[in-house]
Amino acid sequence: MSMSMSPEILLVGTGAVGSFYSGKLQQAGARVSALCRSDYEIVKKSGIAVKSVWGDFHFMPELVVNRIEDYKQKPDYIIVSTKVLPGIKPASIIAPAVAPGTSIFMLQNGIGVEDPVAAAFPKNEIISGLAFICVSRTSYGRVEHQDYGRLVIGRYPSGPSEKAGILEALFKKSGVPCEHDASVATARWKKLIWNAPFNPMSVLGAGADTMEMMGNPASRHLAKKVMEEVALLAGRLGHEITEAFIQKILDDTAVMKPYKTSMLLDFENKRPMEVEAILGRPLAIAKDLGISLPYMESLYGLLTIINERFIPNR
């Protein structure tokens, strides 16, 4: 392995978030390869075109494979940015490429995404990443970045990390605001404060974007109630989220460019949605603790009905 400011990186999951941030790492000097599935032919031939408010760019991975066994390097980092769905097992997918010293960078939504990977690779460092960004894949090989883009990263579950520090420096070099947080688990709950209301409400609100959800007093009230439930649960687990933080998230969402959530894009394209990662897992934790979260339970009950239409082999 070559630990320097040009580390060897394998991207697993060439959706919007993974493609955008991996392209930025490549701009900063990292050597980035990609494991692709359905978009393999297009990415291998043409790479990924990123239309961005920060300036358009083109991301052509050094090596594009559709079988991880064809990737023969020993990566310094594996970036996992697949969708968080019951049928997708990141630990199994990445196993052939994990080498001694490989750090596994989990750049995904939801709660508990790191645990199965940490259990499978106890000797490898897990880095957790949270992307505060409005970005979507409009078609294979095409990504559109509309707003924001800040990252919070850190060793999971906590503590200092030289390898996370290198990633932070690379992201900053490419113009990505990146914060290295030694308590990244708390940051993941803060990300859920946004995801838990707005992703489900966008689908159940008949395709509502952020402006519509924030512009309607009833849906804005619902968003705040869901946020308060997330904060209650996080607080019971030792992650404090203040009322002021919730208000700031609401205020920021009200002024962002009208944005369709990732869950809404999945719904419109008849793809399985990240219902379990964003609502199911937190509700399971709440149940174990004897906490009732009626607003989240209501969203979850309705969304699971819709989601079952899109899950294969039902």
KOLRO-108629 format. One record per residue: residue in three letters; x, y, z of N, C-alpha, C in turn. Coordinates in steps of 0.1 Angstrom, whole numbers, padded with zeros to 4 digits, always signed. Example, Ala and Ser with C-alpha at 12.3 -4.5 7.8 and 13.67 -1.06 7.14 Angstrom:
Ala+0132-0057+0078+0123-0045+0078+0132-0033+0078Ser+0128-0022+0071+0137-0011+0071+0129+0000+0079
//
This chain:
Met+0008-0012+0000+0000+0000+0000+0009+0012+0000Ser+0003+0023-0005+0010+0035-0007+0004+0047+0000Met+0006+0047+0014-0001+0058+0021+0006+0071+0019Ser-0001+0080+0012+0004+0093+0009-0008+0101+0006Met-0005+0113-0001-0017+0121-0005-0022+0116-0019Ser-0017+0105-0023-0023+0098-0035-0026+0084-0032Pro-0035+0082-0023-0039+0068-0018-0046+0060-0029Glu-0046+0047-0028-0053+0038-0037-0067+0036-0031Ile-0077+0039-0039-0091+0039-0034-0100+0031-0043Leu-0108+0022-0037-0119+0015-0045-0132+0020-0041Leu-0140+0025-0051-0154+0030-0048-0163+0018-0051Val-0172+0015-0041-0182+0005-0043-0196+0012-0042Gly-0202+0014-0054-0215+0021-0054-0214+0034-0062Thr-0216+0034-0075-0214+0046-0083-0227+0054-0084Gly-0234+0055-0073-0246+0064-0073-0241+0078-0072Ala-0251+0087-0069-0248+0102-0069-0237+0105-0059Val-0239+0101-0046-0230+0105-0035-0216+0099-0037Gly-0215+0087-0040-0202+0080-0042-0195+0086-0054Ser-0202+0088-0065-0195+0093-0077-0190+0107-0074Phe-0198+0116-0068-0194+0130-0066-0182+0131-0058Tyr-0182+0124-0046-0171+0126-0037-0158+0118-0041Ser-0160+0107-0048-0148+0100-0054-0142+0108-0065Gly-0150+0115-0073-0145+0123-0083-0137+0135-0077Lys-0141+0140-0066-0134+0151-0059-0121+0145-0053Leu-0121+0133-0048-0108+0127-0043-0098+0126-0054Gln-0103+0122-0066-0094+0120-0077-0089+0134-0081Gln-0097+0144-0081-0092+0158-0084-0080+0162-0074Ala-0081+0157-0062-0071+0160-0052-0058+0151-0053Gly-0058+0142-0062-0046+0133-0064-0047+0119-0060Ala-0059+0114-0055-0061+0100-0052-0063+0092-0065Arg-0059+0079-0064-0061+0070-0075-0073+0062-0072Val-0084+0065-0080-0097+0059-0076-0102+0049-0087Ser-0105+0037-0083-0111+0028-0092-0126+0025-0087Ala-0134+0019-0096-0148+0018-0092-0153+0004-0096Leu-0161-0001-0086-0169-0014-0089-0183-0009-0093Cys-0187-0013-0105-0200-0009-0111-0208-0022-0113Arg-0221-0020-0113-0230-0031-0116-0238-0027-0129Ser-0250-0022-0127-0259-0020-0139-0253-0009-0148Asp-0245+0000-0143-0240+0011-0151-0226+0008-0156Tyr-0221-0005-0156-0207-0008-0159-0203-0004-0173Glu-0211-0008-0183-0207-0005-0197-0205+0010-0199Ile-0215+0018-0194-0214+0032-0196-0202+0039-0189Val-0200+0035-0176-0189+0041-0169-0176+0037-0174Lys-0175+0024-0178-0162+0019-0184-0158+0027-0196Lys-0168+0030-0204-0166+0037-0217-0164+0052-0216Ser-0173+0058-0208-0174+0073-0208-0171+0079-0194Gly-0170+0071-0183-0169+0077-0170-0182+0084-0165Ile-0181+0093-0156-0192+0099-0150-0191+0114-0152Ala-0201+0120-0158-0202+0135-0160-0209+0141-0148Val-0203+0150-0141-0209+0156-0129-0212+0171-0133Lys-0225+0174-0132-0229+0188-0134-0230+0194-0120Ser-0222+0204-0116-0222+0208-0102-0222+0223-0101Val-0229+0228-0090-0229+0242-0087-0215+0247-0083Trp-0206+0238-0080-0192+0242-0077-0183+0242-0090Gly-0189+0238-0101-0182+0237-0114-0183+0223-0119Asp-0187+0221-0131-0188+0208-0137-0174+0201-0138Phe-0175+0188-0137-0162+0180-0139-0165+0166-0144His-0155+0159-0148-0156+0146-0153-0148+0136-0145Phe-0154+0125-0141-0148+0115-0132-0146+0103-0140Met-0134+0100-0144-0131+0087-0151-0122+0079-0141Pro-0128+0068-0135-0120+0060-0126-0108+0053-0134Glu-0097+0051-0126-0086+0045-0132-0089+0031-0138Leu-0097+0024-0130-0101+0010-0134-0115+0009-0131Val-0123+0003-0140-0137+0001-0138-0140-0014-0139Val-0145-0020-0129-0147-0035-0129-0162-0038-0125Asn-0167-0049-0130-0180-0053-0126-0180-0065-0117Arg-0168-0070-0115-0166-0081-0105-0154-0077-0096Ile-0157-0077-0083-0146-0072-0074-0134-0080-0075Glu-0135-0093-0079-0123-0102-0080-0113-0097-0091Asp-0119-0088-0100-0110-0083-0111-0102-0071-0107Tyr-0104-0066-0094-0097-0055-0089-0085-0062-0081Lys-0073-0060-0085-0062-0067-0080-0053-0059-0070Gln-0057-0046-0068-0049-0038-0060-0051-0041-0045Lys-0043-0035-0036-0045-0036-0022-0049-0021-0018Pro-0062-0018-0016-0066-0004-0015-0063+0001-0001Asp-0059+0014-0001-0058+0021+0012-0072+0023+0018Tyr-0081+0026+0009-0095+0028+0013-0105+0021+0004Ile-0115+0016+0010-0127+0012+0002-0138+0021+0006Ile-0144+0028-0004-0156+0037-0001-0169+0029-0004Val-0177+0027+0006-0190+0020+0005-0201+0030+0004Ser-0207+0032-0008-0217+0042-0009-0229+0036-0017Thr-0232+0023-0014-0243+0016-0020-0256+0021-0012Lys-0267+0019-0018-0280+0021-0011-0280+0011+0001Val-0287+0016+0011-0288+0007+0023-0302+0000+0022Leu-0301-0012+0017-0313-0020+0015-0311-0034+0020Pro-0322-0041+0024-0320-0054+0031-0313-0064+0022Gly-0314-0063+0009-0307-0073+0000-0293-0070-0003Ile-0288-0058+0001-0274-0055-0002-0265-0056+0011Lys-0255-0065+0010-0246-0068+0021-0232-0063+0018Pro-0229-0051+0022-0216-0045+0019-0204-0054+0023Ala-0205-0060+0035-0194-0068+0040-0191-0079+0030Ser-0201-0086+0025-0199-0097+0015-0193-0091+0002Ile-0199-0080-0002-0195-0074-0015-0180-0071-0015Ile-0175-0064-0004-0162-0059-0004-0151-0069+0000Ala-0155-0080+0006-0146-0090+0012-0134-0093+0003Pro-0135-0096-0010-0124-0100-0018-0113-0089-0019Ala-0117-0076-0017-0108-0065-0019-0102-0060-0006Val-0107-0064+0006-0102-0059+0019-0088-0065+0022Ala-0078-0056+0023-0065-0061+0026-0061-0056+0041Pro-0050-0062+0046-0046-0057+0059-0042-0042+0058Gly-0048-0034+0066-0045-0019+0065-0055-0011+0057Thr-0064-0018+0050-0075-0011+0043-0084-0005+0053Ser-0087+0008+0051-0097+0015+0059-0110+0015+0051Ile-0121+0012+0057-0134+0010+0050-0142+0023+0054Phe-0145+0031+0044-0152+0044+0045-0167+0042+0042Met-0175+0042+0052-0189+0040+0050-0196+0053+0048Leu-0200+0056+0035-0206+0069+0031-0220+0066+0028Gln-0229+0064+0038-0242+0059+0036-0252+0066+0045Asn-0265+0065+0042-0275+0070+0051-0279+0060+0062Gly-0285+0066+0073-0291+0057+0082-0283+0054+0095Ile-0289+0046+0103-0283+0043+0116-0278+0028+0116Gly-0266+0025+0121-0262+0011+0123-0255+0006+0110Val-0253+0014+0100-0247+0009+0087-0233+0003+0089Glu-0226+0008+0099-0212+0004+0101-0211-0009+0108Asp-0221-0013+0116-0219-0024+0125-0216-0038+0118Pro-0223-0042+0107-0220-0054+0101-0206-0055+0095Val-0202-0043+0090-0189-0043+0083-0178-0043+0094Ala-0180-0036+0105-0171-0036+0116-0169-0050+0122Ala-0180-0058+0123-0180-0071+0128-0173-0081+0118Ala-0175-0079+0105-0168-0087+0095-0153-0085+0094Phe-0149-0073+0097-0135-0069+0095-0129-0062+0108Pro-0128-0070+0119-0125-0064+0132-0111-0058+0132Lys-0102-0062+0123-0089-0057+0123-0087-0044+0114Asn-0098-0041+0107-0097-0029+0098-0104-0017+0103Glu-0098-0006+0101-0104+0007+0106-0117+0010+0098Ile-0128+0013+0105-0140+0018+0099-0141+0033+0100Ile-0143+0040+0089-0145+0055+0089-0159+0057+0085Ser-0166+0065+0093-0180+0068+0089-0180+0082+0083Gly-0189+0083+0073-0190+0096+0066-0205+0100+0064Leu-0207+0113+0065-0220+0118+0064-0220+0130+0054Ala-0228+0129+0044-0228+0139+0033-0240+0147+0034Phe-0238+0160+0036-0249+0170+0037-0249+0177+0023Ile-0257+0171+0014-0256+0175+0000-0269+0172-0008Cys-0272+0181-0017-0283+0178-0026-0277+0174-0040Val-0277+0161-0042-0271+0155-0054-0279+0143-0059Ser-0280+0141-0072-0288+0130-0077-0282+0124-0090Arg-0283+0111-0092-0279+0105-0104-0291+0106-0114Thr-0290+0114-0124-0301+0116-0134-0302+0105-0144Ser-0291+0098-0147-0290+0086-0155-0277+0080-0153Tyr-0275+0068-0159-0262+0061-0157-0251+0070-0163Gly-0241+0073-0155-0229+0081-0159-0232+0096-0159Arg-0243+0100-0152-0246+0114-0151-0251+0117-0137Val-0244+0127-0131-0248+0131-0117-0250+0146-0117Glu-0260+0151-0110-0262+0165-0108-0262+0169-0094His-0253+0179-0091-0251+0184-0078-0257+0198-0077Gln-0268+0199-0069-0276+0211-0069-0273+0221-0058Asp-0269+0216-0046-0267+0225-0035-0259+0218-0024Tyr-0253+0226-0015-0246+0221-0003-0234+0212-0007Gly-0229+0203+0002-0219+0194-0001-0209+0191+0010Arg-0212+0196+0022-0203+0195+0034-0203+0180+0038Leu-0191+0176+0042-0189+0162+0047-0185+0163+0062Val-0190+0153+0070-0185+0150+0083-0179+0136+0083Ile-0167+0134+0087-0161+0121+0087-0154+0118+0100Gly-0152+0106+0104-0145+0102+0116-0144+0087+0118Arg-0135+0083+0126-0133+0069+0129-0146+0064+0137Tyr-0150+0052+0133-0162+0046+0140-0158+0036+0150Pro-0163+0036+0162-0174+0045+0167-0169+0058+0171Ser-0156+0059+0175-0151+0072+0179-0135+0072+0180Gly-0129+0083+0182-0115+0084+0184-0108+0090+0173Pro-0095+0093+0175-0087+0100+0164-0083+0090+0153Ser-0080+0095+0141-0077+0086+0130-0068+0094+0120Glu-0056+0088+0118-0047+0094+0108-0053+0093+0094Lys-0059+0081+0091-0064+0079+0078-0076+0088+0075Ala-0085+0091+0085-0096+0100+0083-0090+0114+0081Gly-0079+0117+0088-0072+0130+0086-0067+0132+0071Ile-0062+0121+0065-0057+0122+0051-0069+0124+0042Leu-0080+0117+0044-0092+0120+0036-0097+0134+0038Glu-0097+0139+0050-0101+0153+0052-0093+0163+0044Ala-0080+0160+0044-0071+0169+0037-0073+0169+0022Leu-0076+0157+0017-0078+0155+0003-0091+0162-0001Phe-0102+0160+0007-0114+0166+0004-0113+0182+0004Lys-0106+0187+0014-0104+0201+0015-0096+0207+0003Lys-0086+0199-0002-0078+0203-0013-0087+0204-0026Ser-0097+0196-0027-0106+0196-0039-0117+0206-0037Gly-0118+0213-0026-0128+0223-0024-0141+0218-0016Val-0140+0206-0011-0151+0201-0003-0150+0205+0011Pro-0160+0212+0017-0159+0215+0032-0160+0201+0039Cys-0150+0198+0047-0150+0185+0054-0145+0187+0068Glu-0153+0181+0077-0150+0182+0092-0146+0168+0097His-0135+0167+0104-0131+0155+0110-0136+0155+0124Asp-0145+0146+0127-0152+0146+0140-0149+0133+0147Ala-0143+0135+0159-0139+0123+0167-0151+0116+0173Ser-0163+0122+0173-0175+0116+0178-0185+0115+0166Val-0181+0108+0156-0189+0107+0144-0203+0101+0146Ala-0204+0092+0156-0217+0085+0158-0228+0096+0161Thr-0224+0106+0169-0234+0117+0172-0238+0124+0159Ala-0228+0126+0150-0230+0133+0138-0240+0125+0129Arg-0239+0112+0130-0249+0104+0122-0263+0105+0127Trp-0265+0107+0140-0279+0110+0145-0283+0124+0140Lys-0274+0133+0139-0277+0147+0134-0282+0146+0120Lys-0275+0138+0112-0279+0136+0098-0293+0130+0097Leu-0296+0121+0106-0310+0115+0106-0321+0125+0109Ile-0317+0135+0117-0327+0146+0120-0333+0152+0107Trp-0325+0152+0096-0330+0157+0083-0337+0145+0075Asn-0330+0134+0075-0335+0123+0066-0348+0117+0071Ala-0350+0116+0084-0362+0109+0090-0375+0116+0086Pro-0376+0130+0086-0388+0136+0082-0389+0137+0066Phe-0378+0143+0060-0380+0148+0047-0380+0137+0036Asn-0372+0126+0038-0373+0115+0028-0387+0109+0028Pro-0392+0104+0039-0406+0098+0039-0417+0108+0035Met-0416+0120+0040-0427+0130+0036-0427+0133+0022Ser-0415+0133+0015-0415+0137+0001-0423+0126-0007Val-0422+0114-0003-0429+0103-0010-0444+0103-0006Leu-0447+0104+0006-0461+0104+0011-0468+0117+0007Gly-0460+0127+0005-0466+0140+0001-0468+0141-0014Ala-0469+0130-0021-0472+0130-0036-0461+0137-0044Gly-0448+0134-0040-0438+0140-0048-0433+0154-0044Ala-0435+0157-0031-0432+0171-0027-0417+0173-0026Asp-0412+0185-0030-0398+0188-0029-0397+0196-0015Thr-0385+0200-0012-0382+0206+0001-0390+0219+0003Met-0391+0227-0008-0398+0240-0007-0413+0237-0004Glu-0419+0227-0010-0433+0224-0008-0435+0220+0007Met-0426+0211+0011-0427+0205+0025-0426+0216+0035Met-0417+0226+0033-0414+0236+0043-0424+0248+0041Gly-0430+0249+0029-0440+0260+0027-0454+0257+0032Asn-0456+0244+0036-0470+0241+0041-0469+0240+0056Pro-0477+0248+0063-0475+0248+0078-0477+0234+0084Ala-0487+0226+0079-0489+0213+0085-0478+0204+0083Ser-0472+0204+0071-0461+0194+0069-0448+0200+0076Arg-0446+0213+0077-0435+0218+0084-0436+0214+0099His-0448+0214+0105-0450+0210+0118-0447+0195+0120Leu-0451+0187+0110-0448+0173+0111-0433+0170+0110Ala-0426+0178+0102-0412+0176+0101-0405+0179+0114Lys-0410+0189+0121-0404+0193+0134-0407+0182+0145Lys-0419+0176+0144-0423+0166+0154-0414+0153+0152Val-0412+0150+0139-0403+0138+0136-0389+0141+0141Met-0384+0153+0139-0370+0157+0143-0369+0156+0159Glu-0380+0160+0165-0380+0159+0180-0379+0145+0185Glu-0386+0136+0178-0385+0122+0181-0371+0116+0179Val-0365+0120+0168-0351+0115+0166-0342+0120+0177Ala-0344+0133+0181-0335+0139+0191-0338+0132+0205Leu-0350+0128+0208-0353+0121+0220-0346+0107+0220Leu-0347+0100+0209-0340+0087+0209-0325+0088+0210Ala-0320+0098+0202-0305+0100+0202-0301+0104+0216Gly-0308+0112+0223-0305+0116+0237-0304+0104+0246Arg-0313+0095+0245-0313+0083+0253-0301+0075+0251Leu-0295+0076+0239-0283+0068+0236-0270+0077+0238Gly-0272+0089+0244-0260+0097+0248-0256+0107+0237His-0264+0109+0227-0261+0118+0217-0270+0130+0218Glu-0265+0141+0223-0274+0153+0226-0276+0161+0213Ile-0289+0163+0210-0293+0172+0198-0302+0183+0204Thr-0298+0195+0203-0306+0206+0209-0317+0211+0201Glu-0326+0218+0207-0338+0224+0200-0332+0234+0190Ala-0322+0241+0194-0316+0251+0185-0311+0245+0172Phe-0305+0233+0173-0300+0225+0162-0312+0222+0152Ile-0322+0217+0158-0334+0213+0150-0340+0226+0143Gln-0340+0237+0150-0345+0249+0144-0336+0254+0132Lys-0323+0252+0134-0314+0256+0123-0316+0247+0111Ile-0318+0234+0113-0320+0225+0102-0333+0229+0094Leu-0343+0232+0102-0356+0237+0096-0354+0250+0088Asp-0347+0259+0093-0344+0272+0087-0336+0270+0074Asp-0325+0261+0075-0317+0259+0063-0325+0252+0052Thr-0334+0243+0056-0341+0235+0046-0351+0245+0039Ala-0356+0255+0046-0366+0264+0041-0360+0273+0030Val-0347+0275+0030-0340+0284+0020-0332+0276+0010Met-0331+0263+0011-0323+0256+0001-0331+0256-0012Lys-0323+0254-0023-0330+0252-0036-0339+0241-0036Pro-0352+0242-0042-0361+0231-0041-0355+0218-0045Tyr-0356+0208-0037-0348+0196-0038-0357+0184-0037Lys-0356+0174-0046-0362+0161-0045-0353+0152-0037Thr-0358+0146-0027-0350+0137-0018-0346+0124-0026Ser-0336+0118-0021-0331+0105-0027-0342+0095-0027Met-0350+0094-0016-0361+0085-0014-0372+0087-0025Leu-0375+0100-0027-0385+0103-0038-0380+0099-0052Leu-0367+0101-0054-0362+0097-0067-0363+0082-0069Asp-0360+0074-0058-0361+0060-0058-0376+0056-0061Phe-0385+0063-0054-0399+0060-0056-0404+0062-0070Glu-0400+0074-0076-0404+0077-0089-0398+0068-0100Asn-0387+0062-0097-0380+0052-0106-0383+0038-0102Lys-0393+0036-0093-0398+0023-0089-0386+0014-0084Arg-0377+0020-0076-0366+0013-0070-0369+0012-0055Pro-0364+0001-0048-0366+0000-0034-0360+0012-0027Met-0367+0016-0016-0363+0028-0009-0356+0024+0005Glu-0349+0033+0010-0341+0031+0022-0349+0032+0035Val-0361+0026+0035-0370+0027+0046-0365+0022+0059Glu-0358+0010+0058-0353+0004+0070-0342+0012+0076Ala-0333+0016+0068-0321+0024+0073-0325+0037+0080Ile-0335+0044+0074-0339+0057+0079-0349+0057+0090Leu-0359+0047+0089-0369+0046+0099-0369+0033+0107Gly-0368+0022+0100-0369+0009+0106-0359+0006+0117Arg-0347+0009+0115-0336+0006+0125-0338+0015+0137Pro-0340+0028+0135-0342+0037+0147-0354+0032+0155Leu-0365+0028+0148-0377+0024+0155-0374+0011+0163Ala-0366+0002+0157-0363-0010+0164-0355-0007+0177Ile-0346+0002+0176-0338+0007+0188-0348+0012+0199Ala-0357+0021+0194-0367+0027+0203-0375+0017+0210Lys-0379+0006+0202-0387-0004+0208-0380-0012+0219Asp-0367-0014+0217-0359-0021+0227-0357-0013+0240Leu-0358+0001+0238-0356+0010+0249-0370+0013+0256Gly-0381+0008+0250-0394+0011+0255-0399+0025+0252Ile-0394+0031+0241-0397+0045+0237-0407+0044+0226Ser-0418+0052+0227-0428+0053+0216-0425+0065+0208Leu-0425+0063+0195-0422+0075+0186-0434+0075+0175Pro-0445+0080+0179-0457+0078+0170-0456+0084+0157Tyr-0449+0096+0155-0449+0102+0142-0440+0094+0133Met-0429+0089+0137-0420+0080+0129-0427+0067+0126Glu-0434+0062+0136-0441+0049+0134-0452+0051+0123Ser-0458+0062+0123-0469+0064+0112-0462+0065+0099Leu-0451+0073+0097-0445+0073+0084-0440+0060+0080Tyr-0434+0052+0089-0429+0039+0086-0440+0029+0082Gly-0451+0030+0089-0462+0021+0085-0467+0023+0071Leu-0468+0035+0067-0473+0039+0054-0462+0036+0043Leu-0450+0039+0046-0439+0037+0036-0437+0023+0033Thr-0438+0014+0044-0435+0000+0041-0445-0006+0031Ile-0457-0001+0031-0467-0006+0022-0463-0002+0007Ile-0459+0010+0006-0454+0015-0007-0442+0007-0012Asn-0432+0006-0003-0419+0000-0006-0420-0014-0010Glu-0430-0022-0005-0431-0036-0009-0434-0038-0023Arg-0439-0028-0030-0442-0029-0044-0429-0030-0052Phe-0418-0024-0047-0406-0023-0055-0395-0033-0051Ile-0398-0040-0040-0388-0050-0035-0389-0063-0044Pro-0378-0067-0050-0379-0079-0059-0382-0091-0051Asn-0388-0101-0057-0391-0114-0052-0401-0114-0040Arg-0410-0104-0041-0421-0104-0030-0431-0114-0034
//
